[in-house]
Amino acid sequence: MLKELGAKSYRFSLSWSRIIPLGGRNDPINQKGIDHYVKFAKDLRAAGIEPMVTLFHWDLPEGLDKRYGGLLNKEEFVKDFENYARVCFKAFGSLVKLWITFNEPWCSSILGFGTGLFAPGRTSDRSKSEVGDSSREPWIVGHNLLLAHGAAVKAYRDDFKKQDGGQIGITLNGKRSHVLLIFSVPHGTPSCRMGFAGAPCSTWAAVPHPSAAP
């Protein structure tokens, strides 16, 4: 169907748990999981479609959460994510030239550890969860995700980019903003207000009107 639609690229996400079920750097690798994704990437290329692969799309292996607190553990999580990324880089080789480390880390940190909407559902709201600290944990997780991103990027650029010729980055979510120029004459003085309006907030700044005398 993608070929019939004329698609030239297709982004899909890997499941860490399908490739390393227990998640850790010393845990066994599931070759059947790797073979599944490699075949899919080959099929895309055979159809003239460039695969773009996301390593982490909000689905941390449960074993890592139970073993050491998952995304809250800087030392262990960063090392395990780098190992997982290296396993994927090696398995796909030159089949994949467009890599994404994390999909929308804001969602993992804020929704997973602030509001409790996403797994693991930690929040200060005790009507939703018995554990969690919304004032601290989202910041810790956000920091750890950036460290893990940096470790995976360095691994790719140092050890895989030269032979595979690919690129690697991250997907960040954001909100669309509109620039609004509203001209007014408060107290008889030409002026204008410039606003950047968009969810979740709007910021306004007063600036001189172009016709105002110096």
Backbone hydrogen bonds in HBPLUS format (Angstrom, degrees):
<---DONOR---> <-ACCEPTOR-->    atom                        ^
c    i                          cat <-CA-CA->   ^        H-A-AA   ^      H-
h    n   atom  resd res      DA  || num        DHA   H-A  angle D-A-AA Bond
n    s   type  num  typ     dist DA aas  dist angle  dist       angle   num
A0005-LEU N   A0001-MET O   2.93 MM   4  6.19 143.5  2.07 147.1 157.1     1
A0007-ALA N   A0002-LEU O   3.00 MM   5  5.40 161.3  2.04 161.5 156.1     2
A0006-GLY N   A0003-LYS O   3.00 MM   3  5.05 150.3  2.09 100.4 109.8     3
A0050-GLU N   A0008-LYS O   2.87 MM  42  6.08 176.7  1.87 131.4 130.5     4
A0010-TYR N   A0050-GLU O   2.91 MM  40  6.22 151.8  1.99 154.7 153.7     5
A0052-MET N   A0010-TYR O   2.87 MM  42  5.89 154.3  1.94 147.5 143.6     6
A0012-PHE N   A0052-MET O   2.93 MM  40  6.39 152.6  2.01 166.7 175.0     7
A0054-THR N   A0012-PHE O   2.93 MM  42  6.19 156.3  1.99 147.8 153.2     8
A0014-LEU N   A0054-THR O   2.88 MM  40  6.14 167.0  1.90 176.9 172.6     9
A0018-ARG N   A0015-SER O   2.99 MM   3  5.26 134.4  2.20 104.2 116.9    10
A0019-ILE N   A0015-SER O   3.31 MM   4  6.69 141.0  2.47 147.5 158.0    11
A0019-ILE N   A0016-TRP O   3.10 MM   3  5.31 131.6  2.35 100.9 113.6    12
A0020-ILE N   A0016-TRP O   2.78 MM   4  5.91 178.6  1.78 170.1 170.6    13
A0030-ASN N   A0019-ILE O   2.76 MM  11  5.10 172.5  1.77 150.8 152.9    14
A0023-GLY N   A0020-ILE O   2.79 MM   3  4.89 131.9  2.02 107.5 122.9    15
A0027-ASP N   A0024-GLY O   3.13 MM   3  5.07 163.9  2.16 105.1 109.0    16
A0033-GLY N   A0030-ASN O   3.06 MM   3  5.45 128.1  2.34 106.3 118.9    17
A0034-ILE N   A0030-ASN O   3.28 MM   4  6.74 156.4  2.34 149.7 155.9    18
A0035-ASP N   A0031-GLN O   2.84 MM   4  6.08 165.2  1.87 154.6 158.8    19
A0036-HIS N   A0032-LYS O   3.03 MM   4  6.18 149.2  2.13 140.5 147.9    20
A0037-TYR N   A0033-GLY O   3.33 MM   4  6.68 160.2  2.37 148.7 151.7    21
A0038-VAL N   A0034-ILE O   2.90 MM   4  6.11 164.3  1.92 159.9 165.1    22
A0039-LYS N   A0035-ASP O   2.98 MM   4  6.03 162.9  2.01 147.0 151.2    23
A0040-PHE N   A0036-HIS O   3.20 MM   4  6.42 153.0  2.27 138.8 146.2    24
A0041-ALA N   A0037-TYR O   2.92 MM   4  6.23 159.4  1.97 153.2 158.0    25
A0042-LYS N   A0038-VAL O   2.92 MM   4  6.18 156.7  1.97 150.4 157.0    26
A0043-ASP N   A0039-LYS O   2.86 MM   4  6.10 156.1  1.92 149.5 156.1    27
A0044-LEU N   A0040-PHE O   2.98 MM   4  6.26 153.0  2.06 147.5 154.6    28
A0045-ARG N   A0041-ALA O   3.06 MM   4  6.32 163.4  2.09 148.5 152.4    29
A0046-ALA N   A0042-LYS O   2.87 MM   4  6.10 154.9  1.93 149.0 156.5    30
A0047-ALA N   A0043-ASP O   3.14 MM   4  6.34 133.4  2.37 136.4 147.6    31
A0047-ALA N   A0044-LEU O   3.03 MM   3  5.16 132.7  2.26  97.9 111.1    32
A0049-ILE N   A0044-LEU O   2.83 MM   5  5.00 161.6  1.87 145.3 142.5    33
A0048-GLY N   A0045-ARG O   2.91 MM   3  4.93 160.2  1.95 107.4 111.9    34
A0053-VAL N   A0098-LEU O   2.97 MM  45  6.42 154.7  2.04 167.6 163.9    35
A0100-ILE N   A0053-VAL O   2.77 MM  47  6.02 145.1  1.89 161.7 159.4    36
A0055-LEU N   A0100-ILE O   2.84 MM  45  6.20 162.7  1.87 165.8 168.5    37
A0056-PHE N   A0101-THR O   3.09 MM  45  6.18 130.4  2.35 140.2 154.5    38
A0103-ASN N   A0056-PHE O   2.92 MM  47  6.21 150.4  2.01 172.4 177.0    39
A0064-LEU N   A0061-PRO O   3.10 MM   3  5.77 141.5  2.25 116.3 124.5    40
A0065-ASP N   A0062-GLU O   3.10 MM   3  5.21 121.0  2.46  99.0 113.7    41
A0066-LYS N   A0062-GLU O   3.06 MM   4  6.39 159.1  2.11 156.6 162.1    42
A0067-ARG N   A0063-GLY O   2.86 MM   4  5.88 144.8  1.98 137.1 147.8    43
A0068-TYR N   A0064-LEU O   3.10 MM   4  6.03 171.5  2.10 144.7 146.1    44
A0070-GLY N   A0064-LEU O   3.13 MM   6  5.04 142.9  2.27 128.3 117.5    45
A0069-GLY N   A0065-ASP O   3.02 MM   4  4.40 138.7  2.19 117.8 123.1    46
A0072-LEU N   A0069-GLY O   3.25 MM   3  5.59 165.0  2.27 130.7 128.4    47
A0073-ASN N   A0070-GLY O   3.08 MM   3  5.87 169.2  2.09 125.8 129.1    48
A0077-PHE N   A0073-ASN O   2.98 MM   4  5.72 155.4  2.04 150.0 157.7    49
A0078-VAL N   A0074-LYS O   3.29 MM   4  5.97 162.3  2.32 139.2 144.4    50
A0080-ASP N   A0076-GLU O   2.96 MM   4  6.15 162.8  1.99 155.8 160.9    51
A0081-PHE N   A0077-PHE O   2.84 MM   4  5.99 158.1  1.89 155.1 160.9    52
A0082-GLU N   A0078-VAL O   3.04 MM   4  6.17 160.7  2.08 145.3 150.6    53
A0083-ASN N   A0079-LYS O   3.06 MM   4  6.27 157.6  2.11 144.5 150.7    54
A0084-TYR N   A0080-ASP O   2.97 MM   4  6.18 162.7  2.00 146.7 151.3    55
A0085-ALA N   A0081-PHE O   2.84 MM   4  6.07 161.5  1.88 153.4 158.4    56
A0086-ARG N   A0082-GLU O   2.92 MM   4  6.16 157.5  1.97 149.3 155.2    57
A0087-VAL N   A0083-ASN O   2.96 MM   4  6.27 155.5  2.03 151.8 158.4    58
A0088-CYS N   A0084-TYR O   3.12 MM   4  6.43 155.4  2.18 147.3 153.4    59
A0089-PHE N   A0085-ALA O   2.85 MM   4  6.14 163.1  1.88 155.8 160.8    60
A0090-LYS N   A0086-ARG O   2.95 MM   4  6.05 165.2  1.98 150.8 154.5    61
A0091-ALA N   A0087-VAL O   3.00 MM   4  6.11 155.2  2.07 142.1 149.3    62
A0092-PHE N   A0088-CYS O   3.01 MM   4  6.08 167.0  2.02 157.5 159.3    63
A0093-GLY N   A0089-PHE O   2.97 MM   4  5.81 148.8  2.07 139.7 148.7    64
A0095-LEU N   A0092-PHE O   2.95 MM   3  5.44 155.1  2.01 144.1 142.8    65
A0167-GLN N   A0097-LYS O   2.70 MM  70  5.89 151.6  1.77 142.5 147.9    66
A0099-TRP N   A0167-GLN O   2.93 MM  68  6.15 160.5  1.96 148.4 155.0    67
A0169-GLY N   A0099-TRP O   2.98 MM  70  6.36 147.3  2.08 140.0 148.9    68
A0101-THR N   A0169-GLY O   2.91 MM  68  6.28 162.7  1.94 158.1 158.9    69
A0171-THR N   A0102-PHE O   3.10 MM  69  6.19 167.9  2.12 169.9 171.6    70
A0104-GLU N   A0171-THR O   2.80 MM  67  5.46 138.7  1.97 129.8 142.9    71
A0107-CYS N   A0104-GLU O   2.95 MM   3  5.67 135.3  2.16 119.1 128.2    72
A0109-SER N   A0105-PRO O   3.00 MM   4  6.21 160.2  2.04 153.4 158.0    73
A0110-ILE N   A0106-TRP O   2.81 MM   4  5.73 160.5  1.84 153.8 158.6    74
A0111-LEU N   A0107-CYS O   3.01 MM   4  5.07 129.9  2.27 118.4 133.0    75
A0113-PHE N   A0109-SER O   3.05 MM   4  5.45 142.2  2.19 123.0 132.2    76
A0114-GLY N   A0110-ILE O   2.72 MM   4  4.59 128.6  1.98 124.3 131.3    77
A0115-THR N   A0110-ILE O   2.91 MM   5  6.42 148.5  2.01 154.8 164.7    78
A0117-LEU N   A0111-LEU O   2.85 MM   6  5.16 106.8  2.39 139.9 156.0    79
A0118-PHE N   A0111-LEU O   2.92 MM   7  5.19 168.8  1.93 115.5 119.0    80
A0122-ARG N   A0112-GLY O   3.01 MM  10  6.15 137.7  2.20 170.0 157.1    81
A0121-GLY N   A0118-PHE O   2.73 MM   3  5.43 132.2  1.96 137.1 137.8    82
A0123-THR N   A0131-VAL O   3.20 MM   8  6.48 156.6  2.26 144.6 139.9    83
A0128-LYS N   A0125-ASP O   2.96 MM   3  5.64 161.8  2.00 118.2 124.3    84
A0129-SER N   A0125-ASP O   3.10 MM   4  6.35 152.6  2.18 147.3 155.8    85
A0136-ARG N   A0133-ASP O   3.14 MM   3  5.72 153.6  2.22 116.0 122.8    86
A0137-GLU N   A0133-ASP O   2.91 MM   4  5.67 154.1  1.97 165.1 173.7    87
A0139-TRP N   A0136-ARG O   3.13 MM   3  5.70 127.9  2.41 114.4 126.3    88
A0140-ILE N   A0136-ARG O   3.21 MM   4  6.50 155.0  2.27 150.6 158.2    89
A0141-VAL N   A0137-GLU O   2.91 MM   4  6.08 170.2  1.92 161.9 163.6    90
A0142-GLY N   A0138-PRO O   2.90 MM   4  6.00 159.8  1.94 140.5 146.9    91
A0143-HIS N   A0139-TRP O   3.03 MM   4  6.11 158.3  2.08 142.0 147.5    92
A0144-ASN N   A0140-ILE O   2.97 MM   4  6.23 160.2  2.01 149.0 154.7    93
A0145-LEU N   A0141-VAL O   2.87 MM   4  6.10 154.5  1.94 155.7 162.3    94
A0146-LEU N   A0142-GLY O   3.17 MM   4  6.40 154.0  2.24 143.7 149.9    95
A0147-LEU N   A0143-HIS O   3.03 MM   4  6.35 153.4  2.10 148.2 155.9    96
A0148-ALA N   A0144-ASN O   2.92 MM   4  6.15 157.2  1.98 146.8 153.0    97
A0149-HIS N   A0145-LEU O   2.86 MM   4  6.05 153.5  1.93 144.8 152.6    98
A0150-GLY N   A0146-LEU O   2.94 MM   4  6.17 161.8  1.98 146.4 150.8    99
A0151-ALA N   A0147-LEU O   2.96 MM   4  6.24 152.5  2.04 145.8 153.3   100
A0152-ALA N   A0148-ALA O   3.00 MM   4  6.21 160.4  2.04 151.1 155.4   101
A0153-VAL N   A0149-HIS O   2.92 MM   4  6.13 163.0  1.95 155.7 160.7   102
A0154-LYS N   A0150-GLY O   2.97 MM   4  6.08 163.3  2.00 146.8 151.5   103
A0155-ALA N   A0151-ALA O   3.01 MM   4  6.16 156.4  2.07 142.2 149.0   104
A0156-TYR N   A0152-ALA O   2.95 MM   4  6.20 160.3  1.99 149.4 154.2   105
A0157-ARG N   A0153-VAL O   2.94 MM   4  6.14 173.7  1.94 157.4 159.1   106
A0158-ASP N   A0154-LYS O   2.85 MM   4  5.83 154.7  1.92 148.4 155.6   107
A0159-ASP N   A0155-ALA O   2.97 MM   4  5.83 160.8  2.01 145.5 150.8   108
A0160-PHE N   A0156-TYR O   2.86 MM   4  4.92 151.1  1.94 136.9 140.7   109
A0161-LYS N   A0156-TYR O   2.79 MM   5  5.75 151.0  1.88 159.8 156.2   110
A0164-ASP N   A0160-PHE O   2.94 MM   4  5.91 159.1  1.98 161.4 168.2   111
A0165-GLY N   A0161-LYS O   2.66 MM   4  4.97 148.5  1.75 135.4 142.2   112
A0178-HIS N   A0197-ALA O   2.91 MM  19  5.34 161.8  1.95 144.1 149.8   113
A0197-ALA N   A0178-HIS O   2.88 MM  19  5.34 143.2  2.02 167.0 161.7   114
A0180-LEU N   A0195-GLY O   2.74 MM  15  4.96 169.0  1.75 152.1 155.9   115
A0195-GLY N   A0180-LEU O   2.77 MM  15  4.96 172.5  1.77 154.5 157.2   116
A0182-ILE N   A0193-ARG O   2.91 MM  11  5.19 176.1  1.91 163.1 163.4   117
A0193-ARG N   A0182-ILE O   2.78 MM  11  5.19 167.9  1.79 149.8 153.9   118
A0184-SER N   A0191-SER O   3.18 MM   7  5.80 166.0  2.20 141.1 145.3   119
A0191-SER N   A0184-SER O   3.19 MM   7  5.80 152.8  2.27 171.1 166.6   120
A0189-THR N   A0186-PRO O   3.04 MM   3  5.72 172.4  2.04 124.2 126.7   121
A0192-CYS N   A0207-VAL O   3.22 MM  15  5.81 160.0  2.26 174.4 172.7   122
A0207-VAL N   A0192-CYS O   3.15 MM  15  5.81 168.7  2.16 159.6 163.0   123
A0194-MET N   A0205-ALA O   2.93 MM  11  5.42 170.6  1.94 167.7 164.5   124
A0205-ALA N   A0194-MET O   2.96 MM  11  5.42 151.9  2.04 148.9 158.1   125
A0196-PHE N   A0203-THR O   2.96 MM   7  5.42 166.8  1.98 160.6 164.5   126
A0203-THR N   A0196-PHE O   3.22 MM   7  5.42 161.8  2.26 134.3 137.6   127
A0201-CYS N   A0198-GLY O   2.97 MM   3  5.86 111.3  2.46 140.0 143.5   128
A0212-ALA N   A0209-HIS O   2.86 MM   3  5.32 166.6  1.88 123.4 127.8   129
